[in-house]
């Protein structure tokens, strides 16, 4: 995972034997973590810089399709909005 690959937030695959880096997906702002699902897709948490919003994406490694699963905001803003 890299936040600076190709001048944008990106997910990369690194071959541990050769060190070859392969670009998997771009377009993330600040990808924070990934989880490999049993089906082989990735869940990617993405924080949007100084914005209060964050996203959870599902990334299909076969097609490169990115699907927004959930959008969330910081607890601080949510508490202020509903106060």
N, C-alpha and C positions, 0 to 999 in steps of 0.2 A: 504494500500500500504506500502511496506517495502523495503528498500534497503539492509537489512541485514538478512532477513529470510532465513534459510537454507544455509547460507553462500553465497548467491547470490541475485541479485535483484529479488524480487518476488512480486506477487500480492496475497493478502490474503483476505479472507472474515471473518468478525467478527460478530458473533451473538450478537446483543446488549443486549439481555435478559440474556444469559448465559455466555457471554465472550469467548465462544469457538472459536478458530481460525482455519480456514480451508485453506490450501494451494490451490490456484487457478492456478497459473502459475509461472514458474521460467525462468531464462535465461536472464533477463533484466540486464543492467549494472547499471543505476541510473534512475529508473522510476521517472518521475517528476510530472505527472498528469494523471488522467483518466477521461473519459467521457463515460457515459452510453448512447448508441445509442437506438433509439426507438425499434429496432429489438432485443434488449437485449445483443448485443455484446458490448465490451468495446474498446474505442480508448485509447491507451497508448502512451504517449510521453516518450522517453527514450534518455537520454544524455549519451554519451560514455566517461565518465571520462575526461582525458586530451586530448582525440582525438577531432578534430574539428567537427566530425560527430555526428548527432543526427538522431533519427528515429521516425516515427509514425507507430504504429502497430495496427492491428485489432485483438482482442482476442475473439474467440468464447467460451463462457462460458460452452456450452454443450459438445463440443469435445476437448477443450483445444488448438485447432489449432491457431497458430499465423501467421498472414499474414502481410508482410511489405507493408505499404501503401505509405510511402514517406521517402526518405533519404535526409537530408539537411546538409549543412555545415554553419559554422559561417559567418556572414556578413563580418568580418574582412578578412578572407581568400578569400572569393569570390571576394571582392573588389581588393585584391592584385593580384589575378589570372587574372582578366580582365583589369588590369590597363595598 
